[in-house]
Amino acid sequence: MIKKLHELGVKSDYAYAGAIASIGLTYVSYLTSRAKKGSDKAQADRWGIFIATWAPTLFAFGTALRIEETH
């Protein structure tokens, strides 16, 4: 899968940028979810945690793509 992504032109920098963006999106999602009237803290926590799981995955893809780029 990683080799195919590399062949399609996906660069490790794209995955790293996506990971950094997802960290920012986690905070934005959490804060906007908390700001809604009638929204409880548990719902805001779930949204923040859901999006926060994207960052490690994208960092892992970035690392795998970086290895593919250098070999």
VOPAGU-2260 file (C-alpha; in pm, 1 decimal, decimal comma):
REM VOPAGU-2260
SITE   aa  ch    i         X         Y         Z
SITE  MET   A    0       0,0       0,0       0,0
SITE  ILE   A    1     278,1     243,2      89,3
SITE  LYS   A    2     461,8     164,8    -233,4
SITE  LYS   A    3     144,9     231,5    -432,5
SITE  LEU   A    4      89,3     564,0    -253,5
SITE  HIS   A    5     448,3     658,8    -332,7
SITE  GLU   A    6     399,0     564,6    -697,9
SITE  LEU   A    7      86,1     781,9    -707,1
SITE  GLY   A    8     294,7    1079,6    -596,8
SITE  VAL   A    9     190,9    1103,0    -232,2
SITE  LYS   A   10     483,8    1251,2     -40,8
SITE  SER   A   11     568,6    1207,7     324,9
SITE  ASP   A   12     543,7    1583,7     369,2
SITE  TYR   A   13     173,1    1564,8     284,5
SITE  ALA   A   14     112,6    1310,0     558,4
SITE  TYR   A   15     311,0    1513,8     810,9
SITE  ALA   A   16     118,0    1828,9     718,6
SITE  GLY   A   17    -207,8    1639,7     759,4
SITE  ALA   A   18     -98,6    1517,7    1102,3
SITE  ILE   A   19     -14,3    1869,6    1217,6
SITE  ALA   A   20    -343,0    1999,1    1076,0
SITE  SER   A   21    -537,4    1727,4    1257,2
SITE  ILE   A   22    -384,6    1836,3    1587,2
SITE  GLY   A   23    -512,3    2188,5    1524,3
SITE  LEU   A   24    -847,9    2053,8    1410,8
SITE  THR   A   25    -872,4    1860,2    1736,8
SITE  TYR   A   26    -861,2    2181,5    1937,7
SITE  VAL   A   27   -1098,8    2364,4    1705,0
SITE  SER   A   28   -1345,1    2075,3    1712,6
SITE  TYR   A   29   -1328,8    2046,2    2088,4
SITE  LEU   A   30   -1374,8    2418,2    2148,2
SITE  THR   A   31   -1660,6    2459,9    1900,2
SITE  SER   A   32   -1834,8    2153,8    2038,4
SITE  ARG   A   33   -1804,6    2297,3    2389,9
SITE  ALA   A   34   -1935,1    2635,7    2273,6
SITE  LYS   A   35   -2266,0    2497,6    2142,2
SITE  LYS   A   36   -2561,8    2558,7    2366,1
SITE  GLY   A   37   -2695,3    2240,3    2512,3
SITE  SER   A   38   -2377,8    2050,2    2429,6
SITE  ASP   A   39   -2224,3    1858,4    2713,6
SITE  LYS   A   40   -1857,8    1811,9    2793,5
SITE  ALA   A   41   -1867,7    1439,2    2714,9
SITE  GLN   A   42   -1974,3    1506,3    2355,6
SITE  ALA   A   43   -1697,0    1762,0    2313,4
SITE  ASP   A   44   -1445,6    1515,7    2455,3
SITE  ARG   A   45   -1558,3    1244,5    2213,2
SITE  TRP   A   46   -1516,0    1474,4    1911,3
SITE  GLY   A   47   -1171,9    1583,4    2029,7
SITE  ILE   A   48   -1057,3    1227,4    2090,6
SITE  PHE   A   49   -1198,1    1104,1    1757,3
SITE  ILE   A   50   -1003,9    1360,5    1557,4
SITE  ALA   A   51    -695,8    1326,7    1778,5
SITE  THR   A   52    -657,1     964,5    1667,5
SITE  TRP   A   53    -584,1    1082,3    1313,1
SITE  ALA   A   54    -248,9    1242,0    1401,7
SITE  PRO   A   55     -57,0     925,1    1499,7
SITE  THR   A   56    -191,3     743,4    1195,3
SITE  LEU   A   57     -82,0    1020,3     961,3
SITE  PHE   A   58     258,7    1044,7    1129,8
SITE  ALA   A   59     299,3     668,6    1077,1
SITE  PHE   A   60     205,6     702,7     709,4
SITE  GLY   A   61     453,5     989,5     680,1
SITE  THR   A   62     730,5     781,2     829,9
SITE  ALA   A   63     653,2     484,9     604,4
SITE  LEU   A   64     646,3     710,7     299,6
SITE  ARG   A   65     975,4     873,3     404,6
SITE  ILE   A   66    1136,2     528,5     423,8
SITE  GLU   A   67     993,8     445,5      80,7
SITE  GLU   A   68    1130,9     773,4     -59,2
SITE  THR   A   69    1482,2     707,7      64,2
SITE  HIS   A   70    1506,8     347,5     -58,3
